[in-house]
Amino acid sequence: MPVNEQEGQREGGPVGDQPRADGLSSLPADAYSSGMMNDRGWGWSQTEIRLAQLIEWIGQQPADQTVSVVEFYAGLADQDMNKWDVAHSDLQELESRSLIKLSVAMGGIRGFHVYQFQRASQVAEELQTARGDTRARRQACRDAMVNWLHSRDATQVQDMAVRDDMLADPRRGIWLAAPFTPEDLDQAAAWLQRSGLVDGHTVDQAAGPIKLYLTDAGVRCVEGFDSYTGRYIEAKGEPGRGPTFNFGTNTGPIQVAGDNARQTQYVGTSLAEIRDLIDGIAEIVRAVVPDASEVDDAKRSALAAVTDAGVDRPALVRFRDWAVSTAKAGASSGITAAVSSATTALLMEVSHLIH
């Protein structure tokens, strides 16, 4: 007989999702409220990981009937956890959180049957949705990687760690109860190296170092900023200021200075200098939005629009639109304004050449 779903709600209804920091707003509230799991998605204990996986498994079962949990526990990689007392404790925890109704009969784990309330399937869907947040995943992998290196005491060249060994660490190699991929680790290592937080040995086939160690900056990030790499990078600059970029020719046709920059300086330019401006703007976008994957393609298309035969202004307008929209999506409003100012100056110089 179906269980009354009202039994699965706390007084006043289910707890709603709360906004989280660091791009984890989609992490389900039931997965971490009341201290069950932290909201970073990594650093979870094996019990916390197993509980999240159990929630997800239950949420994928038929919603209108009770189901045995034998299949879930039989499929665990660590069969030491395929025990009555472990399963009983797990299921009691989920029942206490009003996600399931537990029935217990004789027969060991085979005697455990659960009926899921609607919130269980919602949490399962939310976990899957949260894992699809590419930006949050990349940030989490970077944070977990510096924390992992610190835990290995890999802080000198002679103590370098093999990057992919991180996947064997359940606290740092798993995010939202699912493992990072080797590609996740490669991208994280490359970003951390560009940001000066790690260094190590690289190979042509990889974007970042395959053996690496924390630099002094990386150690400061872990110990002073709780491994929040984004916060550390932000804090490196002076308050209220962002990076300063000078690009173009020796006469300095464009200068973008600071997070609140609004001014652009330019002088008469040649075709070669226009190309330098395009290259400089693209590198600004790469610097302020490290996750932007289309920088090279956008730069290549814009450079192809500047030839001795003439300048394709519409193509540069598209480059302008890409640069501004990309900065807007990943950088502060001040940097976005500076990028917009730089691209406007670029188009003005192109107009001078055309006319």
N, C-alpha and C positions, 0 to 999 in steps of 0.2 A: 504494500500500500504506500502511495507517495507520502513523503513527509511534508508537513505544513512548512512552507518556505519561511513563514514568519518566524519560526524558531531559529532560523539562520541569520536573523538580523539583530543587531544590538538595539537597545532602546534608543529611539530617535532615528533609526535607519542605519545603513552601512556607513562606515567611515569613508569620507570622500578623499580623493587624491589631493595632496598638498603640493604647491610649487616647491621644487628643489633647486639647489644651486648647481652650477657646473654642468648645465645641459641635461640633467637627469629628471626633468619635470615629468617625463612619461613613466618613470619607475613607479610601480603600483604601491600605493600606500600600505596595503595589507602585507606587503613583503617586508616592510622595514619598521612600521610603527611599533611602539611599545618595546623597542630595542631588539626585535626579532632579527633584523638584519640592518647593516648600515646602508646609507643611501648612495654610496659611491659605486656599488655594484661589484666590487672586488674586496678582498680582505675578509671574506666570509669564512666561517668555520665549515668543516665538512658537514656538520649537522645542518647548518643554515643552507648550504648548497643543496643537500639532499631534500630538505623541506621545500625549497623552491621548485626543485625538479618534481617532487611529489605533487605539489599544487598543480603544476603544469600538466602532469600526467592525468590526474583526476579530472582536470578541466576539459580534457580531450575525450573523456569517456561519455557514453550516453547519459543524458541529463535526467532521464525519467525513470531510472532504475538504480538499484543498489549494485555495486560491483565489488569483486574481490580484488585485493591489492597484491595477490601472489605474483602476478606478472611483473609489477614494478620492482619488488624486492629481489626477485629472481634475476632481473636484468641489471642489477647494480654491479659496477666494476669491482667494488670491494665487497666480496661475499661475506666478510666478517660482519657486515651490517644486515645481512639477511637472517635476522634473528627476531624472535617473538618480542623480546623486551624493547628492542630498537624500534620495531614497527609500531608497537603499542604506544610508546612515548611520542613518536612522530604524529600518529593519528590523534592522540589526545591533544597535542598542541594545536593541530588544525581545527579540531572540534572546539577547543577553548576560544578560538578566534572566529567562531561561527561560520566557518567555511564548509564544514561537512557535518553529517550525522553519522556517528560510528555505532556499528552493531558488532558485538563480540560473542562468538560461540566457541565450542570446543574444536580442537583440530589444529592448534598452532596458528601460524599466519593465515592459513586457509580459512580460519574462523573469523577473520576480520573482513567486514563488508562496510562500504561507505556509500552514503547518498550525498551528492554534492548539492549545495545551495547555489543560487545563481552567481553569487560573488566569486565562487571558485573558478568558474569558466571565464569570468571577467578578468580575474587576476592572471590566468593563463594567457589570455589574449594580450593583456597589457605587458606581460613579460616579453612576449614575442615582438610586440610593437616597439618596446624600449630597445630591444636588441637591434632593431632596424635603424636606430638613430646613429647614422655614421659619424657625425661630429662628436657625439657623446662617447661613442665607442673608442674613437681615436684618442680623445682626451683621457679617458679612463686607462687606456693601454699605456700612454706616456707616464701617467702618474704611477701606475702599478709597476712599470719597468724601473723607474728610479728607486722606488721602494724596495723592489726585489734586489737590485744591485747593492743597495745599502745593507739589506739583510744578509747578503753574501759577503759583505765587507770587501766588495770589489771597488776599491777607491784608488788603486794605483795600477800602473801598467802591468806590473808583474802579477797582479791579482785579477786580471781580466776574466770575465765569465762568458761562457758560450751563450749567445743570445737565446737560442731556441730551447735551452734548458729551462727557461722560465715557464714553459708549457707544463712541466712536471710539477710545478709548485701550485697546489690547489688554492692557496690563498691569493696568489697574484697572477696565476695563469688562467684564471676563470673569471668571467664577467657575466653577471646576471645568470649565474648557474650554467653557463655554457662556455666552453674554452675559447680563448683567443685563437686566431689562426696565425700561421707563420707570416702571412702577408701583413696582418695587424702589427706583429712584432717588427717587421722590416720597416714599415712606415713610421712606427714610433721611434725606432732607433735612429732613423734618418732625421726626423724632426728634432730629436734631442741633441743630436750631433750638431745640426745647424744652429741650435740655440745655445750651444756651449755647455750643455749639462752632462754630456757623455763624450767619450772618444774611444777609438779602438781600431781594429783591423777591418778593412773593407775588401770586397771582391767586386769584379765587374758586374756580376749577375745580381747584386743586391743594391738597394738604394741606401741602406745604412750599414753600420759596422756589424759583422757577424760575431765578433768577440769584442767586448766593450767593458768599460769601467766608468765610474762616476768621477767627473772632474770636481775641483773644489766648489765650483758653482752648484753642481749637482748635489753635493753633500749639504750645502747650505739650503738648497731647496727642500730636501728631505727633512732636515733637522729643524729648520726655521719656519717652513711653510707646510709641514705635514704632507709632503710629497705632492702638493698642488702645483704642478708645473706652470699652469696658466697664470696663477696668482704670483708666482715668483717672477716670471717674465715681466708682468705688468709692474711689479714693485721695483724692478731694476732701474726704471727711468725716474727722472725727477718728477715730483708731484705736479700734475696738470700739464705735463709735456709728453709728447710722443717722440718718435725718431725723427732725425733730420736727414733729408736726402738731397744731394746735389747731383745733377746729371746733365748731360749734354756736352757742349764744348767747353773749352777753357774759359770762355766768356760767361759761362753759367746761364744759359737761357732760361732754366727753370730751377727754382729752389723751393722745396716744401719743408717747412720747419715747424715741428711741434704738433701736438695733438689738436691744438686749436687754431692751426694755421689757416689763413684765409687769402693771403696775398700770393700772387705769382708774378715773377719777373721774367721778361723775355726780351730778346733782341732779334734782329734780323737773322734768319737762318738759311742754310743751304739744304739741298736734299739729304746730304750726309748727316747734317745736324738734325733734320726731321727724324731720320732713322734712329739717331741717338736718343731723341726724346721718346720715341715709341719704346725703345728698349728700356729706358729709365722708368717710364710709367709702369711697364709690365713688371719690372723688378720691384717697384714699390708695392704693387699688388701682391706679388709673391711674398714679400717680407711681412706685410701686415695681415695677410690671410694665408698662412702656410698650408692650409688644407686645400686651397684652390688648385684643382688638378688640370685646368684648361689653360694655364698661363702660356705655356709654350705654343699651343695652337693659336691662341689669340694674337700673340706677338708675331708669329710667322705670317698670319693672314694680313696683319697691319703692315708689316715690312714689305710684303709682296705688293701692296697697294702704292708703294712709293718707288717709281722707276724713272729712268732718264726720259722716258716718253711722256711722263705726266704723273699726276697724283690722283688716285681714286678717292675722292673725298667721302662719298657714302660709305666706303669700307672703313675709313677712319672714324666716321660717326658711329658705326657699329662697334669699333674698338673702344670708343669713348663710353658707349652705353654699357659694354661688358665690364670695363674697368670700374665704373661708378657702381653698378649693381653688385659686383663682386665685393667691393670694399664695403658697401652698405650692409651686405649680409654677414660679413665677418670682422669688421673693424668698428672703431668708435665713430661717432658723428663728426668729430674734428678731423680725423684722418680721411673720412669719406669726403668732407668738404675740400680738403687739400687735394685729393685725387681728382675731384671734379674740376677744381681750379686749374690743375696741371693739364688735364685733357682739353679744357676750353682754350688754354693758351696754345696747345698743339694745333687745334683747328684754326685758330686765328693766324698762326704762322703759315699754315697750309694755304689759307685764303690769300695771304700776301704773295705767296709763290704763284698761285693760280692767276692772280690779277696783276 
